[in-house]
Amino acid sequence: MPRKTLKAFALLFVGLVVAGVAGFLWLRTSLPQTSGEMKIAGLTKPVTIFRDANAIPHISAETQQDAYFALGFVHAQDRLWQMEFLRRMGSGRLAEVLGEKAVSTDRYIRTLGLPRIVDAIFERSSPDVRSVLVAYTNGVNAWLSANENALPPEFVLFRYTPERWRPQDPLLWSRIMALRLGRNHGAERVRLRVSEALAENGLPTTLIDDLWPRALPEEPTTVAALQGVKVPPLVLPKDSGSNGWVVHGSRTDTGKPILANDPHLRFGTPVLWYLASIEAPGMRLTGATVPGVPFTILGHNGAIAWGMTNGGGDVEDLFIETVDPKDPGRYLTPEGSRAFETRREVIQVKDSEPVEVVVRMTRHGPVLSDLRNPKDGGLIVVLATPALRDDDRTVEAILAINRAQNWPDFEAAAHDFHTPHTNLFFASVDGNVGLVSSGRIPIRKTGAGFMPAMDVMGTQDWNGFIPVAELPRIYNPRAGLIVNANNRIVRDDYPYPIARHWGPPYRAERIMEFLKARKVHDVAASEVLQGDIVSVAARRLLPLMTTLTTTDQRQREALKLLSAWNHEMARDRPEPLIYATWLRHLGKALIADEVGGEKAREFASLINRPGARFVTFALTEGQHWCDDITTKEKEGCADILRGSLDRTLDELTAAYGDEINSWRWGSLHQATFAHPILSRVPVLPMFADMSIESDGGDYTVNRGMTAGLRHPNPQAHTDGSGYRAVYDLSNLDNSRFMIATGQSGNLLSSHYGDMLERWRDGKYIKITRSGEGMRLRLEPK
């Protein structure tokens, strides 16, 4: 090659390297300033932000308004892209940045009307709440104004600068969570499709009750035909649950309560939660915040600690409305024909033409079926949920909880906690403990909200909500324990129907078993319990599954392993891998023939986790499920167990070899944290996404919720406790905390994923102002 050409290539290579290094160094300027001094417009007094070794900010302010301002500032420093993504999702404006692929999500949010709802909630809010929202968003905007360096990499990649924040914007997150934690919208849709499949196969639709069994009397209790209707699937993901317990001081080593809580949400990078400590006159808050929101969602305030679990109430209904056959602009009601309320929404789309959406509303709520078949047919599907009411006061409740000093304060605050239906745990330094199950839970004139309601005469309409004074609650129970893990919260004699179907009882059973086994409880015990990986479901099911007799040597070896197993879903053991894979194949085999062969893939969540209660029922009193209705022969449970075990061993042998003892649960069960955007960009997932082998399973206290059949790896760990906390009410500084990824949302930061391994291994940190760290002083400008 000529010397001039070589020189040109060399110069080009050097130029590219220099440009790459320069670009990287420039992107590094997107990391926050964490020491020194900054002059910031909008502050009234100086604020100190001490970041400890884990990058947790400890905010010290002279006024509460400046404290909220500073929280907005540090949220923007560390998690600006996450804040922006949640804001755009909640306002239906993702397509402006992401293009056509985000239009369907935007249409869904615009149909629900979330931007209009939060504007109305803000206007109805108390002056106190509005002042907090204003101070916080002023802090976010102050950082946007003061920043002269690069924005986080996502903004550079998509080539745009974020707009200034409005005081209404933080309210969007609460509406998103109220919808994600609703328990019935998606389930009604699946039950409708399953009912149709059963009917098509000539089977009684009453079989659907086997698949969603009612809670049995002995299970733990916290407080003692629409053929052709197309229901669109959920757009927002559905979250899986939470654990919470309180131990009264009469059962602890200090004589003061211990409160433990770990909410289970869909994993992502960064994790939803952001740890912070905030102090100002009359204000002390420590715990989990959400970037984009000014309140401490879970934590303590020096006087009380609080936690939350999903209450599980049936708070959503799908109504099938009938379009007036004489006028497509109207629909039928008990009072006669009524005009649809309509509005036009325009979705701006990056690199494409705007999309105009006509949203129709009925007396029950927004028309969801327009998302799939606009104005198609005489029947339409409508969503009714208290999450879409503009008189929601949940934001008032959260602020009041942050300030509560005792049980009466807490109970009064819970009065306004409207959505979602939530179990609010309480413990105080004065020794009291309690729980209030709060939320707007509809009272139906008839029916239980189990299936979509088709009733022009309105007999299944809502007749208000359960009166607040009659919502379930506990205060200083004699047993000294309060436990909820999304199991049922009331017995059948409770005067109002809260839910027909509760979450499985297994986590609650294991928590009660663990707590009752100890005469004296301490903080370390709650740490151990949050990491507990014993599967009560496996303990119950395996005696039914391993009774199988077989002459196959491979099956006999697997059955021997499972029979001797201690039921711990440990990542380094073969037994959890065999059990979980077998349960998946068994569950599919039990119901796939009844719901229609290949159609079974429509019900991936049902088939992958048909419910240990259902499988137990099918292997005992409901053995008709073991028969394959597509064959002339009558099969028994031994046949379906043998066949599903064989498919399990074929799958695992092909993947991991013939040596069963070398198989490992962690090979498939990996906690997976994907970036919502960068995971879809070539090359970037290797930097932006995180995964780690993890313990636990679908039914363990240390929740290892698996992905389901639609995922490339059905056993991937995609939901779980992204936040864990144990609060010591004898000394709140001794409380323990952990989040799943890290404090920073910037993939260039050393704190982007520095907590992941500690989280997986059940480690904790204390949030104190001592030790090494970086100190930043904000001065009024």
ABEGO torsion letter per residue (X at the ends): XBAAAAAAAAAAAAAAAAAAAAAAAAAAAABBBABEBBBBBGBABBBBBBBBAAGBBBBBBABAAAAAAAAAAAAAAAAAAAAAAAAAAAAGAAAAAAEAAAAAAAAAAAAAGAAAAAAAAAAABBAAAAAAAAAAAAAAAAAAAABABBBBAAAAAAGBBBBBBBAAAAAAAAAAAAAAABAAAAAAAAAAAAAAAAAAAGBBAAAAAAABBBBBAABBBABXXBBGBBBBBBABBBBAEBBBBBBBAAABAAGBBBBBBBBBBBBBOBBABBBBBBBBBGBBBBEBBBBGBABBABEBAGABBBBBBBAGBBABBBBBBBBBAABAABBBBAAEBBBBBBBBBBBBBBGBBBBBBBBBBBAAEBBAAAAABBGBEABBBBBBBAAABAABAAAAAAAAAAABABAAAAAAAAAABAOBBBBBBBBBAAGBBBBBBBEBBBBBABEAGABBBBBAAGAABBBEBBBAAABBBBBGBAAGBBBBAGBBABBAABABBABABBBBAAAAAAAAAAAAABABBBAAAAAAAAABABBAAAAAAAAAAAABBBABAAAAAAAAAAAABAGBBBAABAAAAAAAAAAAAAAAAAAAAAAGEAAAAAAAAAAABAEAAAAAAAABAAAAAABBAABABBBBAAAAAAAAAAAAAAAAAAAAEABAAABBAAAABBBBBBBAAAAABBGAAAAABBBBBBBEBAABABBBBBAEAABABAABBABEBABBBBBBAABAAABBBBBABBABABAABAAAAAAAAAAAAGBBBBBBABEBEBBBBBBBX
